């Protein structure tokens, strides 16, 4: 293992991760840390076949600390292609800007597993818009999952808050600021199916399912 003091790491031995324990694979993961974020510590790992995982805590493979939250993912082919374009620039001295006094936007780590080779780069901000675009894609996936967690909570405990959170998620989806909504389809469907939820909220959940490419019965109004 060679550790680069600039904060970039190149590993030359296979390291199992919670996304795919024990076994060669092609996988790109994104880890985000910021004490000021609603979820301050999370990871998304995406395999070349479109499967993946999201988890909070326990990064990257700390077996002594169990993840707080784990979810299996399915990622659409266009997003997988966008993410795997990152493999060309996950290399030492590539990700972080050389500019000084850049605002802290969160510590971001890309990790590319290519069978028995593992490459990482760590950055706060990049001068390369391609790098920033892939980081943004991961953050948009994370936003969907984190909003799904809020909707699940609101569905059970806060029906008034549920409508406001559905509004926010629907606006983000229409603006293209959240992607891969199919990963929260069960939460959205449970809202659509619940007769005790106000009709406007059910319609918004239905709209989000449709934006994810999932059709619901015509009776869901």
Residue pairs with C-beta under 8 A, 6 or more apart in sequence:
1 9
1 11
1 12
1 13
2 9
2 10
2 11
2 12
3 9
4 10
4 92
4 93
6 92
6 93
6 96
7 96
7 122
7 123
8 92
8 93
8 94
8 95
8 96
8 120
8 121
8 122
9 92
9 120
9 121
9 122
10 91
10 92
10 119
10 120
11 117
11 118
11 119
11 120
12 117
12 118
13 116
13 118
14 24
14 113
14 115
14 116
14 117
14 118
15 60
15 61
15 113
15 118
16 22
16 23
16 61
17 27
17 29
17 45
17 60
17 61
17 111
17 113
18 43
18 45
18 53
18 55
18 58
18 61
18 67
18 70
19 27
19 29
19 43
19 45
19 47
19 52
19 53
20 27
20 45
20 47
20 113
24 115
24 116
25 47
25 48
25 113
25 115
26 47
26 48
26 84
26 113
26 114
26 115
27 45
27 46
27 47
27 48
27 52
27 111
27 112
27 113
28 45
28 46
28 83
28 84
28 86
28 87
28 90
28 110
28 111
28 112
28 113
29 43
29 44
29 45
29 46
29 60
29 109
29 110
29 111
29 113
30 43
30 44
30 45
30 108
30 109
30 110
30 111
30 134
30 135
30 138
30 139
31 42
31 43
31 59
31 60
31 108
31 109
31 111
32 41
32 42
32 43
32 106
32 107
32 108
32 109
32 138
32 139
32 142
33 40
33 41
33 106
33 107
34 40
34 104
34 105
34 106
34 107
37 106
38 146
39 56
39 142
39 146
41 56
41 57
41 59
42 54
42 55
42 56
42 142
42 146
43 53
43 54
43 55
43 56
43 59
43 60
44 52
44 53
44 54
44 73
44 138
44 141
44 142
45 52
45 53
45 54
46 52
46 73
46 75
46 79
46 80
46 83
46 84
48 80
48 84
50 74
50 75
50 76
50 77
50 80
51 72
51 73
51 74
51 75
52 72
52 73
52 74
52 75
53 70
53 71
53 72
53 73
54 69
54 70
54 71
54 73
54 141
54 142
54 145
54 183
55 67
55 68
55 69
55 70
55 71
56 67
56 68
56 69
57 65
57 66
57 67
57 68
57 69
58 65
58 66
58 67
58 68
59 109
60 109
60 111
69 149
71 145
71 183
73 141
73 180
73 183
74 180
74 182
74 183
75 83
75 141
75 180
76 180
76 182
79 137
79 141
79 179
79 180
82 133
82 134
82 137
83 134
83 137
83 138
85 130
85 134
86 110
86 112
86 130
86 131
86 134
87 112
87 114
89 95
89 121
89 128
89 130
89 131
90 110
90 111
90 112
90 119
90 120
90 121
91 119
91 121
92 121
94 121
94 128
94 131
95 108
95 110
95 121
95 122
95 123
95 126
95 128
95 131
96 121
96 122
96 123
96 124
96 125
96 126
97 123
97 124
97 125
97 126
97 127
98 127
99 125
99 127
102 124
102 125
103 125
104 124
105 124
105 125
106 124
107 122
107 123
107 124
108 122
108 123
108 124
108 135
109 120
109 121
109 122
110 120
110 121
110 131
110 134
110 135
111 118
111 119
111 120
112 118
112 119
112 120
123 131
125 132
126 132
126 135
137 179
140 177
140 178
140 179
140 180
141 179
141 180
141 183
143 172
143 177
143 178
144 169
144 178
144 179
144 180
144 181
144 183
144 184
145 183
145 184
147 165
147 168
147 169
147 172
147 178
147 184
148 183
148 184
148 187
148 188
150 165
151 162
151 165
151 166
151 169
151 184
151 187
151 188
151 191
151 205
152 187
154 161
154 162
154 165
155 162
155 187
155 190
155 191
155 194
155 197
159 196
159 197
159 198
159 201
162 191
162 197
162 201
163 198
163 200
163 201
163 204
166 191
166 201
166 204
166 205
166 208
167 204
169 178
169 208
170 204
170 207
170 208
170 211
172 178
173 181
173 208
173 211
174 211
180 212
181 188
181 208
181 209
181 211
181 212
182 212
182 213
182 214
185 209
185 212
185 214
188 205
188 206
188 208
188 209
188 212
189 205
189 209
189 214
189 216
191 197
191 201
191 202
191 205
192 202
192 205
192 206
192 209
192 216
192 220
193 220
194 202
199 221
202 220
202 221
203 221
206 216
206 220
209 215
209 216
210 216
